[in-house]
Amino acid sequence: MDPRVIVIGAGFGGLGAAHALLEAGIHDVTVLERADDVGGVWRENTYPGAACDVPSPLYSWSWATNPDWSRRYSPQPEILDYVRRTAQETGLRDLVRTGVTVTGLTWTDGRWRVDTTTGSYDADVVVSAVGQLSAPVVPAIPGADTFAGPAFHSAQWRHDVDLRGRRVAVVGTGASAVQFVPGIVDDVAAMTVFQRSAPYVVLRPDRAYSRLHHRLFRRFPRALAFERRATFELTELFNRALEGTSVVRRPLMAAIRAVWRLHLRRQVRDPGLRRRLVPDYPLGCKRLLFSNDWYPALDRDHVQVVDEAISAIEPGGVRTADGRLHEADVLLWGTGFAATDFLAGITVRGVDGVALADVWDGGARAHLGITVAGFPNLFCVYGPNTNLGGSSIIGMLEAQAGWIAQAVRGIADGRGPAVEVRPEVWAAYDEEMQGRLGAGIWSRCDSWYRDASRITTNWPGTVGEYRTRLARVDWADLEVSPPSRPRR
């Protein structure tokens, strides 16, 4: 009899995990999704200019390649359509229950009780695929709730707010702002962009795919596979450069930095603005961004970049530390997500009632980014230390899904009623992660990837290394029955 599996989240990670489970012969799978449709971040982020910063041939499931992408870097509506269509065509959509928000997980009597806003479920296995980009962050700035005009986060874009002819304040200069600022700059009367630290932005080698491309990809799938593989190898070069011991680190970083400087110089006329757009951290501390219109948007006459710290939000605008009030009619938050708050909003209690929040006090950690000692049959997709500085996260998600499917197949085949990582293996893996991250580029970074003193989000190696490590479950690393002692 198949174990009953509940997957939380119907984005790329959750649907990919469900697909891997079905391929492994596990058919009692239910996907719980809090929204009204599948799609994850590509359903939620509908701001102007939303698109992928990874070429689409690589930013897609390996088991559902798409010969019909309109562009090399596809826009949000097309990616969402791809997820919806693939889920429907493969039968994954039939597994999804929408409008169900998971609020708690409790290990009791050898099973998980899954509490939701619509009732409770029992499950033998739970796979959390809520992601690292599901909880928008609005910083705690004094007076943020007093602003008189519309104010919203880029991940909660209000399409009912007309920006034409209005003064717009944008807080943040991360990946989302780099896309939506150029998308609205021609509509607004004036724009003030508040920058804490400038991003590294390089040219995006985008292009439209012609009908000839589409015919070639359909008739010769190997052509699409070649583009996918070539893109993968290029992104792996960057991942290797982030490692502290990589021989390609210095020359490749120097080359990328030179390309960035040339891009900045060619696109920004004002030397004073160029100086303000120079990042104050090493290349690699944040994800490298790709845009052909970010710098030109900031160099417009009606756009101002402010790097003074924000001291308060007032009804009429944004007050900076120098005492100046920057008047605005609309306030847009481009301030990212709570990437270090794994399983945010879900209360998780494992063996003997131990809270996962207590185990993760000071920073989340999981063996292979997937499993935590004391929490049997609970697996994470896109968990701690699985994010990337470059390349496509889908390669990481597929590796995790395959490992989880193997583990669940082992449960179904009678290895034991429950699986969890051995405490010493869990601790050793975390020690390895922190050691390697401390030796790489991240040791020179500030706090973007950190939770307290630990780096909790990023993987320190290549996607290829991660895939190799997860290709086969090492059962010697696991306990196959729920322990009676608490884990702390």
N, C-alpha and C positions, 0 to 999 in steps of 0.2 A: 504493500500500500504506500502510495506516495506521501511524503510529508507535506503538510499544508504550508504553503509559503505566501507571505504577504509582503509585497514590495511597496514602499512608500515613495511616491513621486512618479510622474509619467513624462519626464523629459528624456533626453538622450540616455542618461544613466539608468533610469528605472526601466524604460522600455528595452534597452539593451540587455539588462539583467534578466528580464522576463524572457526575452528571445533565447538567451543562453540556457536558461532553465528548461525551456521547451525542447531545445536541441538535445539536452542531456536526458530527455525522457521524463522530466518532472512536469506533470500536467495540472496539478492542483495549485495554481498560481493566481493570485488576485492582486491587482495594482490599485492602490488607493491614491486618488488625486484630489487635492483640495479645491482646485479650480474646476471650471466647467468643460475643459477640453485638455487634450495632451499638448505637449510642446515645451514645458518648462520655461527657461529664460527667454526662449524665442516666442512664446505666447505672451509673456509679461512685458517685454521690452519692445514697445511700438513707437518709440520716439523718432522724430524725423532723422533720416540718414542711418538708421540702425542697420548694421550689416556685420558679417563675420570678418575677423582680421586674420583668418587662416584660409588659404585657397580651398574652395568648395570640394574639389576632388579628394582632398584629405580630410575635410571636415564633414564626413559622412560615414555611415556604418560600412565596414568592409564587406558585410553580407548584403548590402543594399546600395551598391554604387549607382550613381545617377548620370546618365549620358546627356541629360537635358538641362544642366545648369545654364542659365542665361549669361552669367558672367563668371570670371575666375574667382571674384570675391562676391558671393551672392548676398543680396539684401534680405532683411528679416522676413518679409512676407514669403519669399521663396523657400527659405529654410524651414519656416513653420509649415508650409504646404508639403514639403518633403517629409517632415516628421509625421504629419497627419496621414498623408497618402501611404507611407510605408507601414504605419501602424495598422491601417485599414486593410491593405493588401496582404499582410502577413498574419492577420488574425489577432494581433496584439491588442487592437482596440477593444475586442470583445472581452478582454480580461480586466479592463479599466472601469472602476467605479468612481465617477466624478462627484464633486461637491462633498467630499469626505475629508475632513481635517483630522489628522492624528494628533492626539494630545498627550498620550501616555503609553508606555510599554512596561509591563511588569512580568518578570519571570516567576511563575508559580506552578508548583506541581509538575515540573518538567516541560512546561509550555509557556508561550508568551500570550499574555492578555493584551490586546491592542485596543486602547480606548480612543474613541473618536467623537466628533461632534454629532454623529448620527447613531451612536451605539457602540457596542464592543464586539470584537472578533477574537477567536482563539486561533493561534498559529503555532506550528512546530518551529518555523524559521521566519525571521523577519530580515528583510533587506532594506536598509535606509538609503534612499537615493534622492535626498532633499537638496543635495548640492551645496556648493560654497557661495553661490550667487543668488540666493533666494530671499534674503532678508535685507532690503534696502536700508541704508544708514543715513540718518539726518543728524549731524553733529549737535551736541547740546550747547548751543550758543544762546546767551541771554536774550530774551525777547523774541525767540524764533516764532512763537505762537501769536505775536502781536502784529505781524505784517498785515497791512490793510488789503493788499491785493491778492490774487491767486498765487499760491506757493505749492509746488509739488516736486517730487523726485522724478528723475528721468525714467525709472522703472515703473512709474505710476503716471505716465504722461496723460495730461488732460487735453484731449483733442477738441473739447468744447471751448477752450480758451483761445481766443483770437489774438495772436501776437503782433499782428500788423499794426505798425505805427506806434508801438508801445516801447517804453523803456524797460529793458530786461536785465536783471542781475543773475549771473550764473556763478554758483559757488562750486568750485572743483574743476580740475583739468585732467581727469583720468580718461579711461578708454571710452566711456559713454559720451563725455563732453566733447572729446575730439571728433565724434561723429555728429552730435546734434547741434553744436554751435555752427558749423558750416551749413547745416540743414535749415537753420532759421535766420541766419545773419542778414539775408536779403529782405526779410520781412519786417524786421524790427526797426524802430526809429533810432534807438541807441542801445548799446550793449556794454555792460561792465562785467568782465570776467575776473573773479577772485581766485588767485593762484597761491596755493601753499608751497608747492614745488613744481617746477616745470617738468613735463615728460620728455623723453627722447622720442622724436617722431621722424620717421624716414618715409621715403617715397613708397607708395603702394603700387606694385606692378600689376594693376588691374587691366582687364580688357573684356570686351563683349565676345562671347563665343558665337561664331557664325554658323550658318546652316551647314557649312562644310565640316566644321568641328563636330556638330551633332551627328551628322551622317557617319563621320569617321569613328566616333565613339560608339555608336550603335552597331556598326558593321564589324568593327575591330575592337572588342572590349580590352584587348591588350594595350591599345593606345591610351585608354583612360587609366588602365593600371600602371602604365609607364609614367604618366604625369603624376599620379598619386605617389608612386615610389620615389620619383625624382624630388618632389616637394618634401616628402618625408626625410630624405637624406639631407637636404639643405637645412631643414629645421633641426635635425639631429646635430649638425655641426655647431649650431648656436647653443644647444643644450650641453654639448661637450665643452664649449668655451666657458660655461658657467662653473664647471668643476674646478676645484683648486689645483688639481694635479694635471689638468689637460694641457698637452703641448700646443694645442691650437688656440689656447685662451688669449694670449697677448696679441698675436698677429691678427686674429679674427676680430677681437674687440677693438683694436686700433683701426681696422678697416671699416667696421660699422660706425665707429665714432667719426671717422673722416667723412663717410657718406652722410651722416647726420649733419655735420657742420656745413657741408656743401649745400644740402637741402635747405637748411635754415638761412644761409647767406643768400641763396638764390631767390627765396620766397619772401623774405622780410627786408624791406627797404630801410626802415628806421634802425640805426645802430643802437639807440637806447633801448628799443623794444627787443632787439636781438639779444642784448645782454640780459634782459629780464627773462628771456626764454631759454637760458642755459640752465640745465638741471644742476642741483647742488648735491648730487649723489652719484656714485659710480654707475656706469652702464651695466644693466643686468639686475639692479636692485628692484626695479619694477619691470613689468612686461613691456617690451619694446612695442611701440605703437606705429601703425601704418596709416598715412593719410596724405592725399595730394592737395587738400584744401584747408587744413587746419591753420597753418601759418598764414596763408593769404587772408583767411577770415579774420585773424587777429590784427592784421596789418591794414584793416579798413579804417577810414576816417571816423566812422561813428562807433568804433569799438575801442574800449580802453581795457588794458590789462593791469590789474592792481595786485601787487604782491605784499602790501601791508596786511598784517593780521587783522582778522575781523574781531571786533570787541563786542558788538551787539547788533541785533536786528531790531529795527524800529518800524512803526507803521508806515513810514514814508520811504524806507530803504535800508541800506546796510551801512553801519557805522564802523570805521576802521580805527586801528590803534592810534593813528595820528590825529584823531578827533574829527575827521571829515565824514560827512554823511553823503553817501552815494545814492541819490534818489532813484527809485525804481517803481514800476507799476506791476511787474511780475517777477517772482523769485523762483529760480530753477535750481534744484539741488542735483549736482552731478558728482555726488560724494560716495558713490560705490556701495559696497555691500559688507555685511558682517561676516567676512570670509573665515574668521577663526571661531565663530559660534556654530560648531557642528551640532546637528540635531536641535537647533534652536527652536524653542516652543514646545518641545516634547520632553516630558519627564520620564526618565528611563531608570528602572530599578532592576538590578540583576540578582545574582545568588544572594540569599539571606537579606534581601531588601537593600543592598548597597546601591547608592545613587551614582549613576554615571557622572553626574556633575561634580560629585566629590572626588571620584577617581581622576577626573580631568581638571581638578583645581590646579591652576598654574599652567595649564596647557594640555590640549588633547594629544593623545598618542594611541596608535593602533598598529598591530603587527601587519606589515604589508599595506598599511593604510586601511585595513579591512576589519580586523577582529581584535577584541579587547578581552583580557583575562577577567574572568568572573561574570561574563555576559555571553553564555552559550547560545549558539545558533542566531546570534545577532551579527549581521555583516553590513559594512558600509561601502557604498559606491561613492567615489570622489571624497574619501575620508581624509584624515590627517596625513600630511606629507605626501600628497599625490597630485598637487597642482604643478603647473609647468611655467617656466620663464619663456619658453618658446614651443613651437609645434602644436599639434592638435590634441586636445584633451580626450578626444574620442578613442585614441589609441590606448590611453590609460584606462578608460572606462571599460573597453572591451576586454582588456587583460583581467581586470577585477571581476567582471561578469563571468568570464571563463573559469577563474579560480573558485568563485562562489558556487557555480554550477557543479564543479567537481566535488566540492565539499558536500553539497546537498545530495548529490548522487551517491556519495559514500554513506550518508545517513540512510538513504532509501535502500541501499544494498546491505544494511545491517551492521555497519561498522560500530554503530552506537546510536543511542537516541539523541545525543547532543554532542556538539563539537565546539571547543574553545581553545584558544592558544594557551600553551603552557606559560606560567608567569615569567620564568627565566628567559624564555624565547622572546616574549613580549618586551621585557626589559632590555635584552641584548639588542634587539632591532632598534628600539628607541635610542639607545646609546650610539649605535652606528649612525642613525640619521642625524642626530645632533652633532656628532663628531665630523661627519662629512660636510654638513651645512656650515659648520664653523670654519672649515678649511676653504670653502668656496667663496664666490663673490658675495654671498649673503652675510659673511662675517664682517663686511665693510658697510653693510646697509644699516639704516636706522630701524624703525619698528614696523615697516609695512607688512612683513610676513610673520611678525612675532606675536605671541600671546604671553604676556609677562616677559620672562627671559628666554623663552623657548621659541624656536622657529617651528610653527605648527602646520603651515600650509604646503610648503614646496617640497618636491622630490629633488634630490641632489644629483641625479644622474640622467641618463638618456631614457627615452621611451623604450628603446631596444633592450636595455638592461632590465627594465621593469618587466617587460613582457617575458623575458627569459626566466626571471625569478618566479613569475606567477604561472608559468606554463604547466607546471605539475604540482599538485598539493603534496607537501612533505608531511605525511601523517605522523612522523616522529615529532614534529613541532606542536602537535595538537593532543589535547585530552578528548576522549570520546564519550565521556559521561559527565554529567553536571556535578561539580564538587560540592561538598557540604560546608566548606569553610569560606568565609568572606574574603574578598580581594580588596586591598587598600593600597 
